Amino acid sequence: MSRHSIRFEITRSCGGQGGFHGRVGRVTTPHGSFDTPAFMPVATAAAMKGLTPTQVRATGSQCILNNAFHLLLRPGADRIADIGGVHQFMRWDGPILTDSGGFQAFSMAQINRIDENGATFQSFIDGKLVHLGPESSMAVQQALGADIAMAFDDCPPAGDSIAEIARAARTLQAKDRTLRWLERCIAAHHRNDQALFGIVQGGTDLALRSSSVDATCAFDMAGYAIGGVAVGEGTMAIERVVRHTAPLLPADRPRYLMGVGYPRDIVMAVESGVDMFDCVLPTRNGRNGMAFTREGALRLRNAKHAEDPKPIELDCDCEACAGGFSRAYLRHLFMAGEMLGPTLISLHNIRIFQRLLLDIRRAIEEDTWLQFRRAWPCTNQAQSDTLDLHGVSDD
C-alpha cells in the first residue's frame, strides 16, 4: 500500500485530447481492488435494502458506500467497532467508502445549530441532541473501519430557496469552512489502514471552485471529491461545474463526484476525468417500480406492462432478466405489494449501472467512445426523463 493505504493506478488515459479526459484505472485498498471509472451502490445503514451482499456482488459491484450519519445514530459506531467494523458487521468483504455524514446532518436532520464546530441536530430516532463535526466525523468513520473515509464538509443548498446575495455569501462561507474543517479532519485522522479524501466546494461559482481546488489540493490527500452538486441546481449547472472542476484535480489521485448517478451525468463526468460515483438511484428507483435500460427508464407500475411477456432488458444477464421474469410479472408483484418486486428491479438496476461502467471502461480502452454513446441512448437523456431522486442516503 502507499502512504495513504490505497494505491491508484491509471492503465489508460486520453490525457485531455480534444477535451476528453476519460481514463481507466484501479484503486487497491486493504479489502481488495475496484476498477475505475466505478459506480458504488449505496448501502446507507450497512445494508442494501432487500439485497444480500452475495446478490450485490453478483451485479459486478466492487465497492459500496455506507453513511456515517445513519450508523452513528443506529446502531452506533462503537458497537460496530466492537463487532469488527463494517466489513464484518454487514458481511461485505470488498472495499467500502463512508460518507462523512455532513450532507445528511445539514439536509435531513432538524438542525438546532450550525457553527464553526459542526452541526448540532435532533436525532430522528429518539429525539436526542447529537453533534457532528470534523473530529467526531473522523472518530465515527475510523471506528466503522471503511477503506476510504470522507472529510467532513459544509454542503450548502442550491436552488431558488435562498436569495441570490444570501446564497453567494453562504457558498463562500461553506467553501472556506470546508477548508478549515479539512485541516482539522487531517489532524484527527490517525487510522493507517484507512484513506482520507478531501472535498472541493464552491457551489456553481467557478472561481470559488478553482480556489477550493487549489487550497484543498495543497493537502496531500489519498483522493479528492467534488461535493455540493446535485443539491438543487439543474443539469446544465452540474455539467458546467464538473467539466470545469474535475480536470483541475491531481491526475494521479482518484477523483470522486459525490451523489451524482444519472447515466447522462456519469458519462459527462467520465469525459471530464472523474473516476468514482455513488447514487441511490438504482435501488431507490427500483423500490418505486422504475427500471433502467439502455434506452431509458421504464415505469413498471404502468398498466401498459400488465400483459408484457418481455423481461426488462432482453440482453441483460441480471437475475431478473436472465431468470425470465416478465414485465407483467414484475408489475404484478408491485400491485400485490410483494417485496420480491423491489428486490428484482433493484438487482437489475444495479447490474445495468455496472454494465454501463463496464462498457465505459471498455470504450476508453478501445477508443470506441462514439460507438458506446450510440449503444447507450439513455446517456443522452436529461435528468427530467427519470424520477428526481438524487441523494446520498438510501433510507
C-alpha positions as CSV (number, residue, x, y, z in Angstrom):
1,M,0.0,0.0,0.0
2,S,1.0,3.6,-0.5
3,R,1.4,6.1,2.4
4,H,-2.3,6.7,2.1
5,S,-3.2,2.9,2.5
6,I,-4.7,2.8,-1.1
7,R,-3.0,2.7,-4.4
8,F,-4.3,4.2,-7.6
9,E,-3.0,3.0,-11.0
10,I,-4.1,4.5,-14.3
11,T,-4.0,2.0,-17.1
12,R,-5.4,4.1,-19.9
13,S,-5.7,7.9,-20.1
14,C,-6.7,10.1,-23.0
15,G,-4.8,13.0,-21.5
16,G,-7.4,15.6,-22.3
17,Q,-7.1,15.1,-26.0
18,G,-9.9,17.0,-27.8
19,G,-11.3,18.0,-24.3
20,F,-11.8,14.3,-23.4
21,H,-10.3,13.5,-20.0
22,G,-11.6,9.9,-19.6
23,R,-9.3,7.4,-18.0
24,V,-9.3,3.8,-16.8
25,G,-7.6,2.7,-13.6
26,R,-7.8,0.6,-10.5
27,V,-7.9,1.5,-6.8
28,T,-6.4,-1.0,-4.4
29,T,-7.5,-1.0,-0.8
30,P,-6.9,-3.2,2.3
31,H,-10.1,-5.1,1.3
32,G,-9.4,-5.6,-2.4
33,S,-9.5,-3.6,-5.6
34,F,-12.1,-1.9,-7.7
35,D,-11.9,-0.8,-11.3
36,T,-12.4,2.8,-12.3
37,P,-14.5,4.6,-13.5
38,A,-16.5,2.9,-10.7
39,F,-20.1,3.1,-9.6
40,M,-20.6,2.5,-5.8
41,P,-24.1,1.4,-4.8
42,V,-25.3,2.9,-1.6
43,A,-25.8,0.8,1.5
44,T,-26.7,3.7,3.8
45,A,-27.2,1.8,7.1
46,A,-24.8,-1.1,6.3
47,A,-27.4,-2.8,4.1
48,M,-28.5,-2.6,0.5
49,K,-32.3,-2.6,1.0
50,G,-33.8,-6.0,0.2
51,L,-30.5,-7.5,-1.2
52,T,-27.8,-9.7,0.3
53,P,-24.1,-9.0,-0.1
54,T,-23.8,-12.0,-2.3
55,Q,-26.5,-10.7,-4.6
56,V,-24.9,-7.2,-4.7
57,R,-21.5,-8.8,-5.5
58,A,-23.1,-10.8,-8.4
59,T,-24.2,-7.5,-10.1
60,G,-20.5,-6.7,-10.6
61,S,-20.3,-4.2,-7.8
62,Q,-16.8,-4.0,-6.4
63,C,-17.0,-1.1,-3.9
64,I,-20.0,0.2,-1.9
65,L,-20.9,3.2,0.3
66,N,-22.0,3.4,3.9
67,N,-23.1,6.5,5.6
68,A,-21.6,7.7,8.9
69,F,-24.6,9.8,9.9
70,H,-27.0,6.9,9.9
71,L,-24.6,4.4,11.5
72,L,-23.7,7.0,14.2
73,L,-27.4,7.2,15.2
74,R,-28.1,3.5,14.8
75,P,-26.6,1.1,16.0
76,G,-23.7,3.4,16.9
77,A,-20.1,3.3,15.6
78,D,-18.6,1.9,18.8
79,R,-21.0,-1.1,18.7
80,I,-20.0,-1.8,15.1
81,A,-16.3,-1.4,16.0
82,D,-16.8,-4.0,18.8
83,I,-18.1,-6.5,16.3
84,G,-15.2,-6.0,14.0
85,G,-16.1,-3.0,11.8
86,V,-18.5,-2.5,9.0
87,H,-17.0,-5.2,6.8
88,Q,-17.6,-7.9,9.4
89,F,-20.8,-6.3,10.6
90,M,-22.6,-6.4,7.2
91,R,-20.6,-9.4,5.8
92,W,-19.2,-7.4,2.8
93,D,-15.6,-8.4,2.1
94,G,-14.8,-5.8,-0.6
95,P,-13.9,-2.1,-0.4
96,I,-16.2,0.3,1.5
97,L,-16.3,4.1,1.4
98,T,-18.0,6.0,4.2
99,D,-19.6,9.4,3.6
100,S,-18.8,11.8,6.4
101,G,-22.4,12.4,7.3
102,G,-22.1,16.1,6.7
103,F,-24.7,16.2,3.9
104,Q,-27.3,14.4,6.0
105,A,-26.6,16.5,9.1
106,F,-27.3,19.6,7.1
107,S,-30.1,18.4,4.8
108,M,-32.0,15.7,6.6
109,A,-31.9,16.5,10.3
110,Q,-33.9,19.0,12.3
111,I,-30.9,21.3,12.9
112,N,-30.6,23.3,16.1
113,R,-27.3,25.0,15.4
114,I,-24.6,25.2,12.7
115,D,-21.4,26.8,13.6
116,E,-17.6,26.5,13.2
117,N,-17.6,23.3,15.2
118,G,-20.2,21.5,13.0
119,A,-23.9,20.7,13.3
120,T,-26.0,20.0,16.4
121,F,-29.2,18.3,15.5
122,Q,-32.1,16.3,16.8
123,S,-31.9,12.6,16.1
124,F,-34.8,11.3,14.0
125,I,-34.6,8.1,16.1
126,D,-35.0,9.2,19.7
127,G,-35.1,13.0,19.6
128,K,-31.8,13.4,21.4
129,L,-29.4,16.2,20.5
130,V,-26.4,14.9,18.6
131,H,-23.3,16.9,17.5
132,L,-21.3,16.0,14.3
133,G,-18.2,17.9,13.3
134,P,-14.8,17.3,11.9
135,E,-13.4,15.5,14.9
136,S,-16.5,13.5,15.6
137,S,-16.9,12.5,12.0
138,M,-13.4,11.2,11.9
139,A,-13.9,9.3,15.1
140,V,-17.1,7.7,13.7
141,Q,-15.5,6.7,10.4
142,Q,-12.4,5.4,12.0
143,A,-14.5,3.2,14.3
144,L,-16.5,2.0,11.4
145,G,-13.3,1.0,9.6
146,A,-14.1,1.6,6.0
147,D,-11.3,1.6,3.5
148,I,-12.0,5.2,2.4
149,A,-13.3,8.0,4.7
150,M,-14.5,11.4,3.6
151,A,-13.6,14.7,5.2
152,F,-16.4,16.5,7.0
153,D,-17.6,19.3,4.7
154,D,-20.1,22.1,4.8
155,C,-22.6,21.5,2.0
156,P,-25.0,24.4,1.4
157,P,-28.2,24.0,-0.5
158,A,-28.7,25.4,-4.0
159,G,-31.8,26.4,-6.0
160,D,-34.3,29.3,-5.6
161,S,-34.9,28.7,-1.9
162,I,-32.2,31.2,-1.0
163,A,-32.0,34.8,-2.2
164,E,-29.1,35.3,-4.7
165,I,-27.0,37.5,-2.4
166,A,-27.5,35.3,0.6
167,R,-26.7,32.2,-1.4
168,A,-23.4,33.7,-2.7
169,A,-22.4,34.6,0.9
170,R,-23.4,31.1,2.1
171,T,-21.5,29.4,-0.7
172,L,-18.3,31.4,0.1
173,Q,-18.7,30.6,3.8
174,A,-19.1,26.9,3.1
175,K,-16.1,26.8,0.8
176,D,-13.9,28.5,3.4
177,R,-15.3,26.5,6.3
178,T,-14.8,23.2,4.5
179,L,-11.1,24.0,4.1
180,R,-10.7,24.8,7.8
181,W,-12.5,21.6,8.6
182,L,-10.3,19.6,6.3
183,E,-7.2,20.7,8.3
184,R,-9.0,19.5,11.5
185,C,-10.0,16.2,9.9
186,I,-6.4,15.5,8.9
187,A,-5.3,16.2,12.4
188,A,-7.9,13.9,13.8
189,H,-7.4,11.1,11.4
190,H,-4.9,8.6,12.5
191,R,-6.0,5.2,11.2
192,N,-3.2,3.9,8.9
193,D,-5.3,1.4,7.1
194,Q,-7.9,4.0,6.0
195,A,-7.5,6.5,3.3
196,L,-8.9,10.1,3.7
197,F,-10.4,12.1,0.8
198,G,-10.7,15.9,0.7
199,I,-13.8,17.6,-0.7
200,V,-14.0,20.6,-3.1
201,Q,-16.9,23.0,-2.5
202,G,-17.8,26.3,-4.2
203,G,-21.4,25.9,-5.5
204,T,-21.9,26.9,-9.1
205,D,-19.3,29.7,-8.9
206,L,-16.4,28.5,-11.0
207,A,-13.9,31.0,-9.4
208,L,-14.8,29.6,-6.0
209,R,-14.4,26.1,-7.3
210,S,-10.9,26.9,-8.7
211,S,-9.9,28.5,-5.4
212,S,-11.2,25.5,-3.4
213,V,-9.3,23.1,-5.7
214,D,-6.1,25.0,-5.1
215,A,-6.5,25.1,-1.4
216,T,-7.8,21.5,-1.0
217,C,-5.1,20.0,-3.2
218,A,-2.4,21.8,-1.2
219,F,-3.1,19.0,1.3
220,D,-1.6,15.6,0.3
221,M,-4.8,13.5,0.3
222,A,-5.4,10.0,-0.9
223,G,-8.1,11.3,-3.3
224,Y,-10.3,14.3,-4.0
225,A,-14.0,14.7,-4.3
226,I,-16.3,17.2,-5.9
227,G,-19.0,17.9,-3.4
228,G,-22.0,20.2,-3.4
229,V,-23.5,19.2,-6.7
230,A,-26.9,17.6,-7.3
231,V,-28.2,19.6,-4.3
232,G,-30.9,21.6,-6.2
233,E,-29.2,23.0,-9.2
234,G,-30.1,22.0,-12.8
235,T,-28.5,19.6,-15.2
236,M,-26.6,22.3,-17.1
237,A,-25.2,23.8,-13.9
238,I,-24.0,20.4,-12.8
239,E,-22.3,19.9,-16.1
240,R,-20.6,23.3,-16.1
241,V,-19.2,22.8,-12.6
242,V,-18.0,19.2,-13.2
243,R,-16.4,20.0,-16.6
244,H,-14.6,22.9,-15.0
245,T,-13.5,21.3,-11.7
246,A,-12.6,17.7,-12.5
247,P,-9.6,18.4,-14.8
248,L,-8.1,20.7,-12.2
249,L,-7.8,17.9,-9.6
250,P,-4.5,16.0,-9.4
251,A,-4.2,13.5,-12.2
252,D,-2.5,10.8,-10.0
253,R,-5.3,10.6,-7.4
254,P,-8.9,9.2,-7.7
255,R,-11.5,11.9,-8.5
256,Y,-14.9,11.3,-6.9
257,L,-18.1,13.0,-7.9
258,M,-20.4,12.7,-4.9
259,G,-24.1,11.8,-5.1
260,V,-24.4,12.0,-8.9
261,G,-25.8,9.0,-10.7
262,Y,-28.0,9.6,-13.7
263,P,-26.4,7.8,-16.8
264,R,-26.2,11.1,-18.6
265,D,-24.3,12.8,-15.7
266,I,-22.0,9.8,-15.2
267,V,-20.9,9.8,-18.9
268,M,-20.4,13.6,-18.8
269,A,-18.3,13.3,-15.7
270,V,-16.2,10.5,-17.1
271,E,-15.5,12.7,-20.1
272,S,-14.3,15.3,-17.6
273,G,-11.9,12.9,-15.9
274,V,-14.0,11.6,-12.9
275,D,-13.2,8.1,-11.6
276,M,-15.8,7.4,-8.8
277,F,-19.5,7.8,-8.5
278,D,-22.3,6.9,-6.0
279,C,-26.0,7.4,-6.0
280,V,-29.2,5.8,-4.6
281,L,-31.0,5.9,-8.0
282,P,-30.7,2.2,-8.8
283,T,-32.1,0.9,-5.6
284,R,-34.4,3.7,-4.6
285,N,-36.0,3.9,-8.0
286,G,-36.1,0.1,-8.2
287,R,-38.2,0.1,-5.0
288,N,-40.6,2.5,-6.6
289,G,-41.1,0.4,-9.7
290,M,-38.7,2.2,-12.1
291,A,-36.3,0.1,-14.1
292,F,-33.3,1.5,-16.0
293,T,-32.5,0.3,-19.5
294,R,-30.1,1.2,-22.3
295,E,-32.9,3.1,-24.0
296,G,-34.1,4.9,-20.8
297,A,-36.3,4.3,-17.8
298,L,-39.4,2.1,-17.6
299,R,-42.2,2.7,-15.0
300,L,-43.3,-0.9,-14.5
301,R,-46.3,0.1,-12.5
302,N,-47.9,1.5,-15.6
303,A,-50.9,-0.5,-17.0
304,K,-49.2,-1.0,-20.4
305,H,-46.9,-3.5,-18.8
306,A,-49.7,-5.7,-17.4
307,E,-49.5,-8.2,-20.3
308,D,-46.0,-7.7,-21.5
309,P,-44.1,-11.0,-21.6
310,K,-40.7,-9.4,-22.2
311,P,-38.0,-9.1,-19.5
312,I,-36.9,-5.6,-18.5
313,E,-34.0,-5.8,-20.9
314,L,-33.6,-8.6,-23.5
315,D,-29.8,-8.9,-23.3
316,C,-29.4,-8.3,-19.6
317,D,-27.7,-11.0,-17.5
318,C,-29.1,-10.0,-14.2
319,E,-31.2,-12.4,-12.0
320,A,-34.4,-10.6,-13.0
321,C,-33.9,-10.7,-16.8
322,A,-31.9,-13.8,-17.2
323,G,-34.2,-15.6,-14.8
324,G,-37.1,-14.9,-17.2
325,F,-39.2,-12.7,-15.0
326,S,-41.5,-10.7,-17.3
327,R,-42.5,-7.1,-17.1
328,A,-46.1,-8.3,-16.5
329,Y,-45.0,-10.4,-13.5
330,L,-42.9,-7.6,-12.1
331,R,-45.8,-5.2,-12.3
332,H,-48.0,-7.8,-10.6
333,L,-45.5,-8.0,-7.7
334,F,-45.8,-4.3,-7.2
335,M,-49.5,-4.2,-7.5
336,A,-49.8,-7.1,-5.0
337,G,-47.3,-5.4,-2.6
338,E,-44.9,-8.3,-2.8
339,M,-41.3,-7.5,-1.7
340,L,-39.8,-9.6,-4.5
341,G,-40.7,-6.9,-7.0
342,P,-38.4,-4.2,-5.4
343,T,-35.7,-6.8,-4.9
344,L,-35.7,-8.0,-8.5
345,I,-35.8,-4.5,-10.0
346,S,-33.1,-3.2,-7.6
347,L,-30.8,-6.1,-8.7
348,H,-31.5,-5.3,-12.3
349,N,-30.8,-1.6,-11.8
350,I,-27.5,-2.1,-10.1
351,R,-26.5,-4.6,-12.7
352,I,-27.4,-2.2,-15.6
353,F,-25.3,0.6,-13.9
354,Q,-22.4,-1.8,-13.6
355,R,-22.8,-2.8,-17.2
356,L,-22.8,0.9,-18.1
357,L,-19.5,1.4,-16.3
358,L,-18.0,-1.8,-17.8
359,D,-18.8,-0.5,-21.3
360,I,-17.4,2.9,-20.4
361,R,-14.1,1.4,-19.3
362,R,-14.0,-0.8,-22.5
363,A,-14.8,2.2,-24.7
364,I,-11.9,4.2,-23.2
365,E,-9.5,1.3,-23.5
366,E,-10.5,0.6,-27.1
367,D,-11.1,4.2,-28.2
368,T,-14.7,3.5,-29.2
369,W,-16.4,6.3,-27.4
370,L,-18.8,7.3,-30.2
371,Q,-19.9,3.8,-30.7
372,F,-20.5,3.5,-26.9
373,R,-22.7,6.6,-26.9
374,R,-24.8,5.2,-29.7
375,A,-25.2,1.9,-27.8
376,W,-26.5,3.6,-24.7
377,P,-29.2,6.1,-25.8
378,C,-30.0,6.8,-22.1
379,T,-26.7,8.7,-21.7
380,N,-28.1,11.4,-24.0
381,Q,-31.2,11.9,-21.8
382,A,-31.6,14.7,-19.3
383,Q,-32.4,14.2,-15.6
384,S,-36.0,15.1,-16.2
385,D,-36.5,11.9,-18.1
386,T,-36.4,10.0,-14.8
387,L,-37.6,10.4,-11.3
388,D,-35.8,13.2,-9.4
389,L,-34.4,11.1,-6.6
390,H,-30.8,12.4,-6.2
391,G,-29.3,11.9,-2.8
392,V,-26.6,10.0,-0.9
393,S,-28.8,8.2,1.6
394,D,-30.9,5.3,0.6
395,D,-33.3,5.4,3.6
